[in-house]
Amino acid sequence: MDEKKGVFVCFEGIDGSGKSTQSRKFSEYLFSLNKLNHVVLTREPYKDVKIREIIAQDKEPLSKSGEIAELFVKDRRNHINELISPSLKNSWHIVCDRYKFSTICYQSAQGLEMKELIEMHEGFPVPDITFIIDLPAEVAIERMGGDSIRENKNEKFENIDFLSKTRENYLKMPKIFPEENIFIINSNRSMEETFNEIKEIFEREILNRESKKKKYSSMDEIPVKIKKKLEKYFSNVGGDIFAISGLPSELTGGALARYSRAPTGMQLTVVNEFLDDDGEPSQEKGSELMDRVLNAYGDDSVGELEGTHIGIENISQLLTKSLEDKRIGGSPIEQSTRYVRYDQKDKDGRWRYLRPKEIMESRFAGEYEKVNDEAFELYVELVTKLIDYFKIKLPEEEFSIEVEREHPSGEKIKLKVKKNELQGEAEEKAFRIAYNFTIRCASLDVGRCVLPSSTLTQVGIFGNGRFFSGLISSLKSGELEEEKTRGYDIECELKKVIPTFIKRNKENPRFKEINKLMRDSANKYFSGLIPEDERVNLIKPDNYLDNLTSSIIYPYVNISLNQILNVLRKLPETEKLNIISTYTGRRAERRDRTGRGLEAGYPLTFDIVSCFGEYRDLERHRMLTQQRQLLTTELGFVIPSEIREIGMSEKVEEIVKRFDELNKKIRKEGLIVPSQYVTLFNHRIRFMMGMNLREFQHLSELRTQLAGHYGYRSLVMEMADKVKDRYYWAEKAFQFINYSDPDNKISRSREQSRIAGKNLSKGVDGSLDY
């Protein structure tokens, strides 16, 4: 059941006890406390008329007990889902005349097992407070007999013996449910005296709970009962070092935020400020603190104290880049084109690519779908042929896996064995999986060249609140409809988990305005130049103003950094300053930050032209600055040599031509940014990466390992060579760059051989990844 926000008050008791009268008076009282209160007075049975018919018509109190219990529970579940839970979530107060205790007490008096009746109500919302209006059965019968306006006088349960048993059951409830807030109210007195006691208890237990809550000065004072509950949230209760888990999300962030100002340790702070008297956590208190510190006081760093995981599915390859542009505070993982075959259609029989609103509402919708369909059909054909091709290149007989065998001395040793040297079913299975996996990876690595950038994929992200707030703002302010739509979708889901942490996000129209003005500046100063297409260029440091201005203008042009610098060197300083002013724009507050062009000034700045597929992998590096130009067809398409060897180059060239023609038409129509959807994985994109030597050490040693894609492996090797050519001493930092087999599409075989052996030794079923 959902977490409640309003107050949930129940009135229980035998027939004739006066509970209905007291529930009505209490509703009026709740409303009188604050005329803005929404108070819902409801009763059970809720809607099931069959229950009322049985109770009114069947005079035997012990009959139909099972049927009545099931009807009541079903009716109560509807009551909760349709009225109680939604009202509480809206901060409305619920006053309920009868709830679960009625079924437990009445139907156990009918002869059903109380334990089973209690189990039938597991998971139902627990009232904040329950008042059992108590009256001896004979007095209740007398009152009902004297009530001339009472409906259903001959009700099934108006029997003194039966009501006495039911009353006994009610009196047991506080002991059976010690964790619930239950009070027995004597109603064998005037109506006003009874109500005054109810009101007094409610004010003491609910309204004044905060002021009465005891504060502890040390962990030693905390009751054992509460310490036991703390064990659910702290790994080492009372210790100096502890892990925190299980607390409501915003409460964890709120408690951590108190570290800077609270005089007590975190565990004591949580007990004193964030738990109730029973040791239960209150997310509302955490959210209130976070709202005050993060949104009212503007302490941005507090937004990094809480995080969550999200899944984002059925998005284009382009959108993954928008998500992964945000570097700090978020960790993405993306579906891999190396491991997943994109050869399955959706439930409607359509290939799985995005049909962007901008293009589908244009006159090019039909042509767009046609070329994308053809690209997917070609992809399927390529992968099938490439699998056969790589099986010839790497026959099973030449493939080997690493296994662990026992030496005659008794010592275990690792050996590489071929197919004819395998022993037992486990080794044969591991060999088969490793070989097929290697062939498939090689085939998919090459075959993806014709996958459209609109191909649907999925991304998982773990991020902190500050990261997600920035991400949502960026998406909502984006130039693509897909960005905007998914930005609002992400916001909607995160509001259910960390609402306070993302409260500050906003759509900012200034970004779109700046992009338009910057493209106008780019056309003014840089139009007419034929783009250079050198694969890797390590830029020589220039004066800071030129470096900065070139970095600012870079995403808005289609030429190289050196070409930009050549133009800027001839411009007067005032023109460069105008470009900078346009880029920064009008900032309403300090959080209206400027783009990443201002990060210029690294000792190593690369201007790179590579396939979009390779860029996807390199873009995810975070401890650097990367900017990209729009993905177009202008820089050409790279056809892998294997495509020619399997006789498919003409078909690939034809689909590339079709995409190029449509891309140009869409750009001419003015759909500049959406035209990026009309590109393929091996269309080339220009991007820049700025970093220091330490980050390049990490990037170069990671991205040249044999397990990596052949495309970015050879690219990063070239980057390393450029660095060493300019700074000979930099080689001292590169101890683990792997220069072997830069163009070998099946270098993965070595890595897969090792993985197969590792899985064998640990008894892991490698087929799970195949």
C-alpha positions in Angstrom: 0.0 0.0 0.0 1.2 3.5 -0.8 2.7 5.8 1.8 0.1 8.1 3.4 0.3 11.8 4.0 -3.0 12.8 5.6 -4.2 11.5 9.0 -6.1 8.2 9.0 -8.5 7.8 11.9 -10.7 4.8 12.5 -13.7 4.2 14.8 -14.5 0.7 15.8 -16.9 -1.0 18.2 -19.9 -3.3 18.4 -23.3 -2.3 17.0 -25.0 0.3 19.3 -21.8 1.5 20.9 -22.1 5.0 19.4 -19.1 4.8 17.1 -21.0 6.3 14.1 -22.1 9.3 16.2 -18.5 9.8 17.5 -17.0 9.5 14.0 -19.4 12.2 12.7 -18.5 14.5 15.6 -14.8 13.9 15.1 -15.0 14.8 11.4 -16.6 18.1 12.3 -13.9 18.7 14.9 -11.1 17.9 12.4 -12.5 20.4 10.0 -12.9 23.0 12.7 -9.1 22.8 13.4 -8.4 24.3 10.0 -11.0 25.3 7.4 -8.5 24.3 4.7 -8.5 20.7 5.9 -10.0 18.2 3.5 -11.9 15.7 5.8 -13.4 12.6 4.2 -15.9 10.7 6.4 -16.5 7.2 5.1 -17.8 3.9 6.3 -17.7 0.2 5.7 -19.1 -1.7 4.0 -17.9 0.6 1.2 -19.8 -0.4 -1.9 -20.7 -4.0 -1.8 -24.5 -4.1 -1.5 -24.5 -7.9 -1.1 -22.9 -7.5 2.3 -25.7 -5.2 3.5 -28.3 -7.6 2.1 -26.9 -10.6 4.0 -26.6 -8.7 7.2 -30.1 -7.3 6.9 -31.9 -10.5 5.7 -30.0 -13.4 7.4 -31.1 -13.6 11.0 -28.6 -16.3 12.1 -25.5 -14.6 13.5 -23.1 -17.6 13.0 -24.0 -18.4 9.3 -22.1 -17.4 6.2 -19.0 -16.3 8.1 -16.5 -17.3 5.4 -18.5 -15.6 2.6 -19.0 -12.4 4.7 -15.3 -12.3 5.6 -14.2 -12.6 1.9 -16.7 -10.0 0.8 -15.6 -7.6 3.5 -11.9 -7.9 2.6 -12.5 -7.5 -1.1 -14.7 -4.5 -0.5 -12.1 -3.0 1.9 -9.4 -3.4 -0.7 -11.5 -1.4 -3.2 -12.2 1.1 -0.4 -8.4 1.5 0.1 -7.5 1.7 -3.6 -10.3 4.0 -4.7 -10.7 6.3 -1.7 -8.5 5.9 1.3 -5.0 5.8 -0.3 -5.6 8.5 -2.9 -7.1 10.8 -0.3 -4.2 10.3 2.1 -1.7 11.0 -0.7 -3.5 14.2 -1.4 -3.0 15.1 2.3 -6.7 14.7 3.0 -7.8 13.3 6.3 -9.8 10.1 6.5 -12.3 9.3 9.2 -13.5 5.8 8.8 -16.5 4.2 10.5 -15.4 0.6 10.8 -12.2 -0.9 9.3 -10.3 -4.2 9.5 -11.0 -4.8 13.2 -14.7 -5.2 12.4 -14.0 -8.2 10.2 -11.4 -9.6 12.6 -13.7 -9.3 15.7 -17.1 -10.0 14.2 -16.1 -12.9 11.9 -13.9 -14.6 14.6 -17.0 -14.3 16.9 -18.8 -16.2 14.0 -16.2 -19.0 14.4 -13.4 -18.2 11.9 -9.8 -18.4 13.1 -8.6 -14.9 14.1 -5.1 -15.7 12.9 -6.4 -16.3 9.3 -8.5 -13.1 9.5 -5.5 -11.1 10.5 -3.4 -12.6 7.7 -6.1 -11.6 5.2 -5.3 -7.9 6.1 -1.5 -8.0 5.7 -0.3 -5.1 3.8 -3.3 -2.9 4.4 -2.7 0.7 5.5 -2.4 1.1 9.3 -4.5 3.9 10.7 -2.6 6.7 12.6 -5.0 6.1 15.4 -7.9 3.8 16.1 -10.7 4.5 18.7 -12.6 1.4 19.9 -15.8 2.7 21.3 -16.6 0.2 24.1 -19.9 -0.5 25.6 -21.4 -3.6 27.3 -23.5 -5.7 24.9 -26.7 -5.4 27.0 -26.4 -1.6 27.1 -25.8 -1.5 23.3 -28.9 -3.7 22.7 -30.9 -1.4 24.9 -29.7 1.7 23.0 -30.5 0.1 19.7 -34.0 -0.8 20.8 -34.7 2.7 21.9 -33.4 4.2 18.6 -36.6 4.9 16.6 -34.8 6.1 13.5 -32.2 3.4 13.3 -32.1 1.5 10.0 -32.1 -2.3 9.7 -33.3 -2.9 13.3 -33.3 -6.7 12.9 -29.7 -6.9 11.7 -27.9 -10.3 11.7 -25.5 -9.4 14.6 -27.9 -7.7 17.0 -27.8 -10.6 19.5 -26.6 -10.2 23.1 -24.4 -13.3 23.2 -22.9 -12.7 19.8 -22.2 -9.0 20.6 -20.6 -10.0 24.0 -18.1 -12.3 22.1 -17.4 -9.6 19.6 -16.8 -7.0 22.4 -14.3 -9.4 24.0 -12.5 -9.7 20.7 -12.3 -5.9 20.4 -10.8 -5.6 23.9 -8.0 -7.9 22.8 -6.9 -5.7 19.8 -4.4 -3.5 21.7 -2.4 -6.6 22.8 -2.7 -8.4 19.4 -1.5 -5.2 17.6 1.0 -3.6 20.0 2.6 -1.6 17.2 -0.6 0.2 16.3 -2.1 3.3 18.0 -5.3 1.8 19.6 -7.3 3.3 22.4 -10.3 1.8 24.2 -12.9 4.5 24.9 -15.7 4.0 27.5 -18.9 5.1 25.9 -21.1 4.1 28.9 -21.5 7.8 29.7 -22.7 11.0 28.0 -21.9 11.5 24.3 -19.9 14.7 25.2 -17.8 13.1 27.9 -16.9 10.3 25.4 -16.0 12.8 22.7 -13.9 14.9 25.0 -11.7 11.9 25.8 -11.4 11.1 22.1 -10.4 14.7 21.3 -7.9 14.8 24.2 -6.2 11.6 23.2 -6.0 12.7 19.5 -4.4 16.0 20.5 -1.9 14.3 22.7 -1.0 11.4 20.5 -1.2 13.0 17.0 -1.3 16.8 17.1 1.3 17.3 19.8 3.5 14.3 19.1 6.4 16.5 17.9 6.5 18.6 21.0 6.3 15.6 23.3 8.9 13.5 21.6 11.8 12.8 23.9 15.3 13.9 22.9 18.2 11.7 23.8 21.7 13.1 24.7 23.6 9.9 24.1 23.2 6.5 22.4 23.2 4.9 25.8 19.8 6.5 26.7 18.0 5.1 23.6 15.6 2.3 24.5 16.6 -1.2 23.4 13.4 -1.4 21.3 14.5 1.6 19.2 18.1 0.4 18.9 16.8 -2.9 17.5 14.9 -1.0 14.9 18.1 1.1 14.1 19.8 -2.2 13.1 17.6 -2.2 9.9 19.2 1.1 8.9 22.8 1.1 10.4 25.3 -1.7 10.1 27.0 -0.9 13.4 24.5 0.7 15.9 26.5 2.8 18.4 29.7 2.4 16.5 32.0 5.1 14.9 31.9 3.5 11.4 28.7 2.3 9.9 27.0 1.7 6.6 23.6 3.3 6.0 20.8 1.5 4.1 17.1 1.1 4.0 16.1 4.6 5.2 13.5 6.4 3.0 15.5 8.1 0.2 15.0 11.7 1.2 15.5 11.0 4.9 19.0 9.6 4.2 19.9 12.8 2.4 18.3 15.0 5.1 20.2 13.2 7.9 23.5 13.5 6.1 22.8 17.2 5.5 22.5 17.6 9.3 26.1 16.4 9.7 27.5 19.9 9.2 25.4 21.5 11.9 24.2 18.8 14.3 26.3 18.5 17.6 25.4 14.8 17.8 26.5 11.9 15.6 24.3 10.7 12.7 22.6 7.8 14.5 21.6 10.0 17.5 20.5 12.8 15.1 18.3 10.3 13.2 16.6 9.1 16.4 16.0 12.6 17.7 15.0 14.3 14.5 13.8 11.8 12.0 12.2 8.9 13.9 8.9 8.8 15.7 8.6 7.4 19.3 8.3 3.9 18.0 11.5 4.2 16.0 9.9 4.4 12.6 11.5 6.8 10.0 9.6 9.8 8.6 10.4 10.6 5.0 8.4 13.8 5.4 10.9 15.2 7.9 13.8 14.4 5.6 12.1 16.1 2.7 11.3 19.1 4.8 14.9 19.5 5.8 16.1 19.0 2.2 13.7 21.5 0.9 14.9 24.1 3.4 18.6 23.5 2.9 18.6 22.7 -0.8 15.9 24.9 -2.3 15.4 27.6 0.3 19.0 28.2 1.4 20.5 27.2 -1.9 23.1 24.8 -0.6 23.8 23.0 -3.9 26.2 20.4 -2.6 23.5 18.9 -0.4 21.9 17.8 -3.6 24.7 15.2 -4.0 23.9 13.4 -0.7 21.1 11.3 -2.1 20.9 9.2 -5.3 18.8 6.7 -7.2 18.8 4.4 -10.2 16.7 4.9 -13.2 16.1 2.9 -16.4 15.5 4.8 -19.7 14.3 2.6 -22.5 13.2 2.9 -26.1 15.3 6.0 -26.8 17.4 6.8 -29.9 21.2 6.4 -30.0 21.3 10.2 -30.3 19.5 10.7 -27.0 22.0 8.5 -25.2 24.6 11.1 -26.0 22.5 13.9 -24.5 22.1 11.8 -21.3 25.9 11.0 -21.1 27.0 14.6 -21.8 26.3 15.2 -18.1 29.5 13.9 -16.5 29.6 14.6 -12.8 27.4 12.8 -10.3 26.0 10.2 -12.8 27.1 6.8 -13.9 25.5 5.5 -17.1 25.5 2.0 -18.6 24.2 1.6 -22.2 23.0 -1.4 -24.2 26.0 -2.5 -26.4 25.8 -3.0 -30.1 28.6 -5.5 -29.7 26.5 -7.9 -27.6 22.9 -7.3 -28.8 21.7 -8.1 -32.3 19.2 -5.5 -33.6 17.4 -8.0 -35.8 14.0 -8.2 -33.9 10.9 -6.2 -34.8 8.5 -4.7 -32.3 5.0 -6.2 -31.6 3.6 -4.2 -34.5 6.1 -5.8 -36.9 8.2 -2.6 -37.3 11.9 -2.2 -37.0 13.0 -0.7 -33.7 14.1 2.9 -34.5 12.7 6.2 -33.4 10.2 8.0 -35.6 10.9 11.6 -34.4 8.0 13.9 -34.3 9.8 16.6 -36.3 10.4 14.3 -39.3 7.2 12.4 -39.1 5.2 15.6 -39.3 7.2 16.7 -42.3 6.8 15.7 -45.9 9.7 13.3 -45.5 8.0 10.8 -43.1 7.5 8.1 -45.7 11.0 8.4 -47.2 12.5 8.4 -43.6 10.8 5.1 -42.7 11.7 3.5 -46.0 15.5 4.2 -45.8 15.5 3.1 -42.1 13.7 -0.1 -42.9 16.2 -0.8 -45.7 19.1 -0.1 -43.3 17.9 -2.6 -40.8 17.3 -5.2 -43.5 20.8 -4.7 -44.7 22.1 -4.9 -41.2 20.5 -8.4 -40.7 22.0 -9.6 -44.0 25.4 -8.2 -43.2 25.6 -9.9 -39.7 24.5 -13.3 -41.2 27.3 -13.1 -43.9 29.9 -11.7 -41.4 29.3 -14.7 -39.0 30.2 -17.1 -41.9 33.1 -14.9 -42.9 34.7 -14.8 -39.4 34.2 -18.5 -38.9 36.4 -19.0 -41.9 38.9 -16.4 -40.6 39.0 -18.1 -37.2 38.1 -21.8 -37.6 37.0 -23.6 -34.4 40.1 -25.8 -34.8 42.4 -22.8 -34.2 40.4 -21.4 -31.3 41.5 -22.2 -27.8 40.3 -21.5 -24.2 42.1 -21.3 -20.9 41.4 -24.2 -18.6 42.6 -25.3 -15.2 44.1 -28.8 -15.0 45.7 -30.9 -12.3 49.4 -31.6 -12.7 50.8 -35.0 -11.8 52.4 -33.3 -8.8 48.9 -32.4 -7.6 49.3 -28.7 -8.3 46.7 -27.0 -10.4 48.0 -25.3 -13.6 46.4 -23.2 -16.3 46.6 -24.4 -19.9 45.3 -23.2 -23.3 43.6 -26.0 -25.0 42.1 -26.4 -28.5 38.9 -28.2 -29.5 40.5 -31.6 -29.8 42.1 -31.3 -26.4 38.9 -30.6 -24.4 37.9 -32.9 -21.5 34.4 -33.3 -20.3 31.0 -31.6 -21.1 31.9 -28.5 -19.0 34.9 -27.7 -21.1 33.1 -28.5 -24.3 30.3 -26.1 -23.4 32.6 -23.4 -22.3 34.6 -23.7 -25.6 31.4 -23.6 -27.7 30.1 -20.5 -25.9 33.4 -18.7 -26.0 33.9 -19.4 -29.7 30.4 -18.4 -30.7 30.6 -15.3 -28.6 33.9 -14.2 -30.2 32.5 -14.7 -33.7 29.3 -12.9 -32.9 31.1 -9.9 -31.3 33.3 -9.5 -34.4 30.3 -9.7 -36.7 28.3 -7.2 -34.8 31.3 -4.8 -34.4 31.5 -4.6 -38.2 27.8 -5.0 -39.1 26.8 -2.1 -36.9 28.2 0.2 -39.5 24.8 0.5 -41.2 22.7 0.8 -38.0 20.9 4.2 -38.0 21.5 6.7 -35.3 17.8 6.5 -34.6 18.1 2.9 -33.5 16.3 2.3 -30.2 18.3 1.4 -27.2 18.3 1.6 -23.4 20.4 3.2 -20.7 20.6 2.7 -16.9 21.9 5.5 -14.8 22.8 5.9 -11.1 23.0 9.5 -10.2 22.7 11.9 -7.3 20.0 14.6 -7.0 22.2 17.4 -8.3 23.1 15.4 -11.4 19.5 14.5 -12.2 18.3 18.1 -11.6 20.9 19.3 -14.1 20.1 16.5 -16.6 16.3 17.2 -16.5 16.9 20.9 -17.0 19.2 20.2 -20.0 16.7 17.8 -21.6 13.7 20.0 -21.1 15.7 22.9 -22.7 16.9 20.8 -25.6 16.3 21.3 -29.3 14.9 17.9 -30.0 11.3 16.9 -29.2 12.7 13.5 -27.9 14.9 15.4 -25.4 12.0 17.4 -24.1 9.6 14.5 -23.9 12.1 12.2 -22.1 13.1 15.1 -19.8 9.6 15.4 -18.5 9.2 11.6 -18.3 12.3 11.3 -16.2 11.1 14.2 -14.0 7.8 12.5 -13.5 9.4 9.2 -12.3 12.0 10.8 -10.1 9.3 12.9 -8.3 8.1 9.6 -6.9 11.5 8.9 -5.3 13.6 12.0 -4.7 11.1 14.9 -5.4 12.9 17.5 -3.3 16.3 16.9 -4.9 15.0 17.7 -8.4 12.7 20.5 -7.4 15.0 23.2 -8.8 15.1 21.9 -12.4 13.5 24.0 -15.0 13.2 24.5 -18.8 15.4 27.4 -19.8 14.6 29.0 -23.2 17.9 30.9 -23.1 19.8 27.8 -24.3 17.8 27.6 -27.5 18.2 31.4 -28.0 21.9 31.2 -27.5 22.2 28.2 -29.9 20.4 30.2 -32.6 22.6 33.3 -32.1 25.8 31.2 -32.1 24.8 29.5 -35.3 24.3 32.9 -36.8 27.8 34.0 -35.7 29.2 30.8 -37.1 27.6 31.5 -40.5 28.9 35.1 -40.4 32.5 34.2 -39.8 33.1 30.6 -40.9 30.8 29.8 -43.8 32.2 28.7 -47.1 35.2 26.8 -45.7 35.7 23.2 -46.9 36.0 21.0 -43.8 39.4 19.3 -43.2 39.0 15.7 -42.2 42.3 14.7 -40.5 41.5 11.8 -38.2 43.5 13.0 -35.1 44.9 16.5 -34.6 46.7 17.5 -31.4 46.2 21.2 -31.2 49.1 23.5 -30.5 48.4 25.8 -27.6 47.5 29.3 -28.8 46.8 32.5 -26.9 44.1 32.0 -24.3 41.5 34.3 -25.9 41.8 32.5 -29.3 41.7 29.1 -27.6 38.6 30.1 -25.6 36.8 31.6 -28.6 37.6 28.6 -30.8 36.2 26.2 -28.1 33.1 28.3 -27.8 32.3 28.4 -31.6 33.3 24.7 -32.2 29.9 23.0 -31.7 28.2 25.4 -34.1 30.4 24.8 -37.2 31.5 21.9 -39.3 35.2 22.7 -39.7 38.3 21.8 -37.7 39.7 23.6 -34.7 42.8 24.6 -36.7 40.5 26.2 -39.3 38.6 28.0 -36.6 41.8 29.3 -35.1 43.1 30.5 -38.5 40.0 32.7 -38.9 40.1 33.9 -35.3 43.7 35.1 -35.6 42.6 37.5 -38.3 39.6 38.9 -36.3 39.8 42.0 -34.2 39.6 41.4 -30.4 36.2 43.2 -30.3 34.7 40.5 -32.6 36.0 37.7 -30.4 34.5 39.4 -27.3 31.2 39.7 -29.1 31.2 35.9 -29.7 32.0 35.3 -26.0 29.1 37.7 -25.0 26.7 35.9 -27.3 27.7 32.6 -25.8 27.3 33.6 -22.2 24.0 35.4 -22.9 21.8 37.0 -20.3 22.1 35.2 -17.0 19.2 35.8 -14.6 21.0 34.0 -11.7 24.3 32.3 -10.9 22.8 28.9 -11.7 22.3 30.0 -15.4 25.7 28.6 -16.2 27.5 28.9 -19.5 28.3 25.9 -21.7 31.4 23.8 -21.8 33.2 26.0 -24.3 34.5 28.0 -21.3 36.5 24.9 -20.2 39.2 25.6 -22.8 42.8 25.6 -21.8 43.9 22.0 -21.4 47.5 21.0 -22.1 46.2 18.2 -24.4 43.4 19.2 -26.8 42.5 16.8 -29.6 40.4 17.5 -32.7 39.1 14.2 -33.9 37.1 12.9 -36.8 35.8 9.3 -36.4 32.8 7.1 -36.9 29.8 8.0 -34.7 29.9 4.4 -33.3 33.5 5.0 -32.0 32.6 8.4 -30.6 29.8 6.7 -28.6 32.4 4.8 -26.5 34.9 7.6 -26.1 32.2 10.2 -25.1 31.5 8.5 -21.8 34.9 9.5 -20.3 34.2 12.1 -17.6 37.4 13.7 -16.3 37.8 15.8 -19.4 36.0 18.2 -21.7 34.4 17.0 -24.8 32.3 18.8 -27.3 30.9 17.6 -30.6 29.6 19.1 -33.8 26.2 18.0 -35.2 26.2 14.5 -36.7 25.8 14.8 -40.5 26.7 12.9 -43.6 29.1 15.6 -44.8 32.3 14.1 -43.4 31.7 10.8 -45.2 31.2 7.1 -44.3 33.8 4.5 -43.4 33.2 1.1 -45.1 35.0 -1.7 -43.2 37.3 -3.8 -45.4 35.3 -6.9 -44.4 32.2 -5.5 -46.1 34.1 -5.5 -49.4 35.5 -9.0 -48.7 32.0 -10.5 -48.3 30.8 -8.7 -51.5 28.4 -6.3 -49.8 30.1 -3.0 -50.6 27.7 -2.0 -53.3 24.6 -2.5 -51.1 26.3 -0.5 -48.3 27.3 2.3 -50.7 23.7 2.5 -51.9 22.1 2.8 -48.4 24.8 5.4 -47.5 23.8 7.4 -50.7 20.1 7.2 -49.7 20.8 8.5 -46.2 23.0 11.3 -47.6 20.3 12.4 -50.0 17.6 12.4 -47.4 19.8 14.1 -44.8 20.5 17.0 -47.2 16.8 17.4 -48.0 15.8 17.6 -44.4 18.6 20.1 -43.6 17.5 22.2 -46.6 14.0 22.2 -45.1 15.4 23.8 -41.9 15.3 20.8 -39.7 19.0 21.1 -38.9 19.2 19.4 -35.5 16.6 16.7 -36.2 18.5 15.8 -39.4 21.0 14.0 -37.2 18.5 11.1 -37.0 19.2 10.5 -40.7 22.7 9.1 -40.3 24.4 5.8 -39.8 26.8 4.5 -37.2 29.8 4.7 -39.6 29.1 8.3 -40.7 31.9 10.4 -39.4 31.5 13.0 -36.6 33.9 15.7 -35.5 34.5 16.1 -31.8 37.1 17.7 -29.5 38.5 16.3 -26.3 40.6 18.4 -23.8 42.4 16.8 -20.9 45.5 16.6 -18.8 48.1 13.9 -19.0 46.7 11.9 -16.1 43.3 11.5 -17.8 44.9 10.7 -21.1 46.9 7.9 -19.3 43.6 6.4 -18.1 41.9 6.8 -21.5 44.7 5.5 -23.6 45.5 2.5 -21.5 41.8 1.5 -21.2 40.7 2.1 -24.8 43.6 0.2 -26.4 43.0 -3.1 -24.6 42.3 -6.1 -26.8 38.7 -6.4 -25.6 37.8 -3.0 -27.1 36.3 -2.2 -30.4 38.9 -2.2 -33.2 37.8 1.3 -34.4 38.5 3.2 -31.2 41.5 1.1 -30.4 43.3 2.3 -33.5 42.1 5.8 -33.0 43.4 6.0 -29.4 46.7 4.5 -30.5 47.1 7.4 -33.0 46.2 9.9 -30.3 49.0 8.4 -28.1 51.5 8.6 -31.0 50.6 12.3 -31.5 51.3 13.0 -27.8 54.6 11.2 -27.8 55.7 13.0 -31.0 55.1 16.4 -29.4 56.2 15.5 -25.8 58.7 12.7 -25.9 58.8 12.5 -22.1 55.1 11.8 -21.9 55.8 8.1 -22.8 56.8 7.6 -19.2 53.1 7.8 -18.3 52.0 5.2 -20.9 53.1 1.8 -19.6 50.0 -0.2 -20.5 49.0 1.0 -24.0 48.4 -2.1 -26.0 49.5 -1.6 -29.6 49.0 -5.2 -30.8 46.6 -6.1 -33.6 45.1 -2.6 -34.1 43.0 -3.8 -37.1 42.2 -7.3 -35.9 38.4 -7.6 -35.7 38.7 -10.9 -33.7 41.3 -9.9 -31.2 38.4 -10.4 -28.7 39.3 -14.2 -29.0 42.1 -13.8 -26.5 39.9 -12.1 -23.9 37.1 -14.6 -24.4 39.6 -17.5 -24.0 40.5 -16.0 -20.6 36.9 -15.4 -19.6 35.9 -18.9 -20.5 38.6 -20.3 -18.2 37.6 -18.1 -15.4 34.0 -19.1 -15.7 35.0 -22.8 -15.7 37.1 -22.5 -12.6 34.2 -20.8 -10.7 31.4 -22.9 -12.1 29.7 -19.9 -13.8 27.4 -20.6 -16.7 28.7 -18.4 -19.5 25.7 -18.9 -21.6 23.8 -16.3 -19.6 25.7 -13.6 -21.5 25.3 -15.2 -24.9 
